[in-house]
């Protein structure tokens, strides 16, 4: 099974802007991947440049699923506020939210006609000046925005009104990752010192504190996107044992599973939109897609990057997996390319054999075959010889016609 | 687009440099067993058709031993060739899709089952016997066809750079042992039956010359063909996937290194897992302009040479009958009984195989990595053309005129020597090289498909050679052709045609590059990306 990957990489030139993060920006109205999808890449060089080169900015490229082809940058926009650190694409098409070292900016994305990015007019004043954020994410409906600060401050805002509905200033020393559940009821946040903490968003109460074992460190968390499997996946690293993913049940917060999936620490985690698969990226740059039901690796993309995988995101129908490496490259790994399955191929052989047997039988039964074989005694010439002939039965002529 | 990171080339480089070791020889036997079975069955069918004719087509009114009518003979002989052609295309493609190892066991299983099946018959009638035989032989051919691309690919991907040609040739040379194995079994079985049933010759007792027990002879011969294949089945299933497939197609270097470390003593210690640069390269498919540009002419070369060779190679059997009769190895059919005929034909064919075919195979094994494939192929085609021309121009003087003893006059020694040399230079020549080169030229993800396509073209040539020329070689005037055949262009003209075909093969060889001593990745261009990372960037910021 061939693996096909599309690359987007920066050149090694120091003057060029390094890739910081990337996300799918699918056309909002559609639930499908469509023939192609847009991708947003954030690049930053650390310099303020007002010349024509976009040094700190967002770039849009288009990925064609069928051709497995990633286009050149279609359009780029200067962010002006410095290096774009994190981006979150609004699921309903409100735009791309971009966080900087101490500010936020929203960019409208025009997906009809030729794609175009444009800085939005909205000021996002409640978001400005809240410090550096390690992670920002929208919930599935695009009605909530969660941010996890480098200073350990967790916030949940309503979108687009930006009313602060959950505010935890001292959730931990520093938030590593957070995620909002499928029904927008829970917020989970991981940190190196406090493990994984889960809030109920409406009541603003901590409902669970998932504590890592000794010598274990939690890193990333994702809620399942499958309504029938209400799980929370938390990746963890046990010293010297590599990366594993633990699974918790949302109903009683009991740990239902734990599986070592990588020889190296897991450095990013993603869930497909149907929740059937999770994606993991490790510190060696390998990417793998894991089947949730069996918790077994379904497809592995060895050495997708040469540095830790820093971000992973599945396309809408999990046909492709976007991964970003710390060496400033982004890859699109095709997962759901239509391939022949083993059993299909073997059943083709079987069907061919049966079909040929049928043809042989039809030919055998038809009178055409008598003309073809031209037996001197015609159609009913006996098979020669009957077994009795061998064993000396004198009446073998009478037994002619017996099956061998 | 795809990635091939340099560390996979380090894994494969380690394989290329690996010392020749015991597992290589084991692989030759495991991979070669398909060819053993292939040759065994192809060989046996010519003796079996004689026997079937006597058993099922004896018509007392003709006063001659029964023989298969032309169309039945063509069906029994040709159905396996058609199956082989289909199998080569199908399994060749499958070998690239699923991996060589995965499919490899199934082709052998198919061969075993169908070999046994061809010895059995459904129903109570003679029609049932022949129909069943044709059915199973088609699928036997299908399995054999699958073995061509897979064996070649597996062997070329296992081998090291220095002795790769010899290893693939050695797999192919198992055909020689298949012929000898088939001959031995036929000789032993027919001799045993001949001694057990003291049967008179045809002219003395037309009916008694074909004892009913002879029906078991061909069944036993066919079924015993499954035995060597069945013996290697277990080892075939245990074989690991080739490192080149795992690393270049499935992209799993660690697995490739692990698999190879299991069976071969290869030093992987200097393989750097954390490579510094990832490169991308277009992974073009078979029906792309890029493939056409890069490998198009090569594929044309490998397919056309194989096609042309097999026309000549498979039609050589046509004048076998005359040869054997000329040197007195084969009395006329009337002067033998059925078992004697099987015995005589087997012995004659075994002698030819032993003296010309088998040495030809092993000459190739010995010299292919010294003089190279290209020279061998060119030389083979040249001498085949030469000897064919001599035979064509001097056929009747050499053979002599029909007389009661067979053929009188003529120069029988020269006749046989020329004949044996054409066989020798077919095998120490294009027959081996057309098999080897397609397994080396193409990129790993298309290697077995391309080998399958080339091999299928070869089989198409075999069908043309075996049947086209069977009809073509018949006499030009009414009454001359063998019973049941229409008039043809005559033996002499057929030979001239074959000489021309060999000459064409000589010319087409110029499309095929030399592969001696080069690594597979070098030949297919798969390591170019690793060498020149500058032009691999799909997009830069």
Contacts between the chains, C-beta under 8 A, distances in Angstrom:
chain1	res1	chain2	res2	distance
A	1	B	97	7.5
A	1	B	98	8.0
A	1	B	249	7.8
A	1	B	250	6.6
A	2	B	2	7.0
A	2	B	249	6.0
A	2	B	283	6.5
A	2	B	445	5.9
A	3	B	2	6.5
A	3	B	3	7.9
A	3	B	250	7.5
A	3	B	251	4.9
A	4	B	1	6.2
A	4	B	2	5.5
A	4	B	283	6.5
A	5	B	1	6.4
A	5	B	2	6.0
A	5	B	3	5.4
A	5	B	280	7.2
A	6	B	1	5.5
A	6	B	538	6.7
A	7	B	1	7.1
A	7	B	3	7.6
A	7	B	278	7.8
A	7	B	280	4.8
A	7	B	537	7.7
A	7	B	538	4.9
A	7	B	539	7.3
A	8	B	538	7.0
A	8	B	539	5.4
A	9	B	537	6.3
A	9	B	538	7.4
A	9	B	539	7.2
A	9	B	540	6.8
A	10	B	540	6.5
A	10	B	541	4.5
A	11	B	537	7.1
A	11	B	540	4.4
A	11	B	541	6.6
A	16	B	540	7.4
A	16	B	541	5.1
A	17	B	541	5.8
A	19	B	541	7.3
A	43	B	541	6.1
A	59	B	541	7.5
A	61	B	539	7.7
A	68	B	1	6.6
A	69	B	1	7.7
A	70	B	538	6.6
A	70	B	539	6.8
A	72	B	539	5.5
A	73	B	539	7.6
A	73	B	541	7.7
A	284	B	273	7.9
A	284	B	274	6.9
A	300	B	252	6.8
A	301	B	251	7.4
A	302	B	251	5.9
A	302	B	252	5.7
A	302	B	253	6.4
A	302	B	254	7.0
A	303	B	3	7.3
A	303	B	5	5.0
A	303	B	7	7.4
A	303	B	253	7.3
A	303	B	275	6.8
A	303	B	278	6.6
A	304	B	3	7.6
A	304	B	278	7.9
A	305	B	278	7.1
A	306	B	274	7.0
A	306	B	275	6.4
A	306	B	276	6.5
A	306	B	277	6.9
A	306	B	278	5.5
A	329	B	278	7.3
A	339	B	97	7.7
A	340	B	97	5.8
A	340	B	98	7.9
A	342	B	98	6.0
A	342	B	102	7.4
A	345	B	94	6.1
A	345	B	97	7.0
A	345	B	98	6.8
A	346	B	106	7.6
A	349	B	90	7.7
A	349	B	106	7.9
A	353	B	139	6.4
A	356	B	135	7.1
A	356	B	138	6.8
A	356	B	139	7.5
A	357	B	135	6.8
A	360	B	131	6.1
A	360	B	134	7.5
A	360	B	135	4.8
A	363	B	131	7.6
A	364	B	127	6.8
A	364	B	128	7.4
A	364	B	131	5.0
A	369	B	127	6.6
A	369	B	131	7.3
A	370	B	127	7.4
A	372	B	71	6.5
A	372	B	72	7.4
A	372	B	75	7.7
A	373	B	72	6.0
A	373	B	126	7.8
A	373	B	127	5.6
A	373	B	130	6.0
A	374	B	57	7.8
A	374	B	69	4.9
A	374	B	71	7.7
A	374	B	72	6.7
A	375	B	56	6.6
A	375	B	57	7.1
A	375	B	126	5.4
A	375	B	127	6.5
A	376	B	57	6.1
A	376	B	58	6.8
A	376	B	59	4.2
A	376	B	66	7.4
A	377	B	126	7.7
A	379	B	125	7.1
A	379	B	127	6.5
A	380	B	125	5.8
A	381	B	56	7.1
A	381	B	125	6.0
A	381	B	126	4.1
A	381	B	127	7.0
A	382	B	124	6.5
A	382	B	125	6.3
A	382	B	126	6.7
A	383	B	121	6.2
A	383	B	123	7.2
A	383	B	124	5.7
A	383	B	125	5.9
A	383	B	126	5.7
A	383	B	128	6.3
A	383	B	129	5.3
A	384	B	55	5.4
A	384	B	56	6.3
A	384	B	126	6.3
A	384	B	129	7.8
A	384	B	212	6.3
A	384	B	215	5.7
A	385	B	212	2.8
A	385	B	213	7.1
A	385	B	215	5.5
A	386	B	212	7.8
A	389	B	212	4.1
A	389	B	213	7.2
A	390	B	212	7.0
A	390	B	213	5.5
A	390	B	216	7.4
A	396	B	212	7.7
A	401	B	124	4.9
A	401	B	125	8.0
A	402	B	124	6.9
A	403	B	123	7.3
A	403	B	124	5.6
A	404	B	120	7.9
A	404	B	121	5.9
